[in-house]
Amino acid sequence: MTHDGSDGPLQYSSQAGIERFERAAANSVPGREHAMRMAAALLAASVPPGGSVLSVGTGTGPDLSLLASIRPDWKLTGVDPSAPMIEVARNRLAQDGFSGRCRLLVGTADELPAEPVFDGASCLMVLPVLPDNGAKGALLASIAARLKPGARLVFTSPYTLDEQVEMGTAWRWFARGMGETDAGIEILAAQVRRDIHFTSEARLMELAAEAGFHPPQRFYQALWFGGWFAEKQ
Ligand SMILES: C[S@@+](CC[C@H](N)C(=O)[O-])C[C@H]1O[C@@H](n2cnc3c(N)ncnc32)[C@H](O)[C@@H]1O
C-alpha cells in the first residue's frame, strides 16, 4: 500500500484508504456531485422505461445509487476491478435500499458478455486512471460493444486545457477552500502526478470516435474536469 492509502491507480483495499478517496474526491473535483446528477439526468433523458444501465468503474457506487434513486424502473449493473470498492458500493446500495435492483461485479466491462444489451452507460472518472497506450481506447470499445445502437454513454475525466491555461494552482486553492490541509493537498497532487493520465479533449473525442461513438458533446466543465455524452453509432 502507498502512503496515500491506495494500492495503485486510485484503487483502495483498506477502509481508511477508501474514506480518504471519498473525501479527496469530494474536495478536489469541483462540482462532482452535480456532474454525477447531470450524468444521471442525461441518461434519464435517453434510456427507455425499464431499461438496463451499466456503470463502468463504479467505485464505491455513488452514481449507481443516484441512478437507482431517480429511475426506480431501471435495471442497473456496476463493474469495478477493485473488490474492496465493490464491497463499499454493495453496502451503500443496501443502506439506500437498492440492492435488489443493482447487480455488482468485480471486474471490468470485458468480463460481461460482449452483447449489445445495455440502453445506457456511465463511466465517471475512470478514463483518467488508464494510460493512452491502447487502454483508454479499449475501455471505450468494451463499453460500446455492450451498448445497443443509439444508446448513450456519459463519461467524465480531467483533461488538458489550452497550453496557456494553468489550472494546477487554482485547483490547489479550490481544494484548500474545501477544507484540505496543505499536507492533504500535497498527497492529492502526488496522486494526480502518479495516477492521472491527462489527455486533451480532442484526443478524448478521437478515442470515442474510434470506439464507435458519435461525436461527444461536453455537458460539464469545472477547472480541468470535464464531462461528455455520446451515442453509440
Ligand atoms: C477515480 S475512481 C472513480 C470511481 C467512481 N466512478 C466515482 O466517480 O466515484 C476510478 C475507478 O476506476 C476503476 N478502474 C480502474 N481500471 C478500470 C477498468 N479497466 N475498467 C473499469 N474500472 C476500472 C478503479 O478500480 C476505480 O474504482
PDBQT file of the ligand as one rigid body, heavy atoms in Angstrom, charges set to zero:
ROOT
HETATM    1  C1  LIG A 301     -11.320   7.631  -9.651  1.00  0.00    +0.000 C 
HETATM    2  S1  LIG A 301     -12.182   6.138  -9.357  1.00  0.00    +0.000 S 
HETATM    3  C2  LIG A 301     -13.842   6.626  -9.843  1.00  0.00    +0.000 C 
HETATM    4  C3  LIG A 301     -14.899   5.805  -9.172  1.00  0.00    +0.000 C 
HETATM    5  C4  LIG A 301     -16.350   6.258  -9.412  1.00  0.00    +0.000 C 
HETATM    6  N1  LIG A 301     -16.740   6.127 -10.810  1.00  0.00    +0.000 N 
HETATM    7  C5  LIG A 301     -16.542   7.667  -8.932  1.00  0.00    +0.000 C 
HETATM    8  O1  LIG A 301     -16.739   8.559  -9.764  1.00  0.00    +0.000 OA
HETATM    9  O2  LIG A 301     -16.502   7.883  -7.708  1.00  0.00    +0.000 OA
HETATM   10  C6  LIG A 301     -11.643   5.120 -10.691  1.00  0.00    +0.000 C 
HETATM   11  C7  LIG A 301     -12.214   3.706 -10.628  1.00  0.00    +0.000 C 
HETATM   12  O3  LIG A 301     -11.900   3.023 -11.849  1.00  0.00    +0.000 OA
HETATM   13  C8  LIG A 301     -11.676   1.669 -11.547  1.00  0.00    +0.000 C 
HETATM   14  N2  LIG A 301     -10.957   1.069 -12.699  1.00  0.00    +0.000 N 
HETATM   15  C9  LIG A 301      -9.637   1.015 -12.930  1.00  0.00    +0.000 A 
HETATM   16  N3  LIG A 301      -9.383   0.389 -14.105  1.00  0.00    +0.000 NA
HETATM   17  C10 LIG A 301     -10.592   0.044 -14.630  1.00  0.00    +0.000 A 
HETATM   18  C11 LIG A 301     -11.025  -0.635 -15.825  1.00  0.00    +0.000 A 
HETATM   19  N4  LIG A 301     -10.158  -1.072 -16.749  1.00  0.00    +0.000 N 
HETATM   20  N5  LIG A 301     -12.343  -0.816 -16.024  1.00  0.00    +0.000 NA
HETATM   21  C12 LIG A 301     -13.240  -0.369 -15.119  1.00  0.00    +0.000 A 
HETATM   22  N6  LIG A 301     -12.898   0.288 -13.977  1.00  0.00    +0.000 NA
HETATM   23  C13 LIG A 301     -11.595   0.485 -13.737  1.00  0.00    +0.000 A 
HETATM   24  C14 LIG A 301     -10.909   1.725 -10.232  1.00  0.00    +0.000 C 
HETATM   25  O4  LIG A 301     -10.971   0.498  -9.522  1.00  0.00    +0.000 OA
HETATM   26  C15 LIG A 301     -11.637   2.849  -9.502  1.00  0.00    +0.000 C 
HETATM   27  O5  LIG A 301     -12.697   2.374  -8.704  1.00  0.00    +0.000 OA
ENDROOT
TORSDOF 0
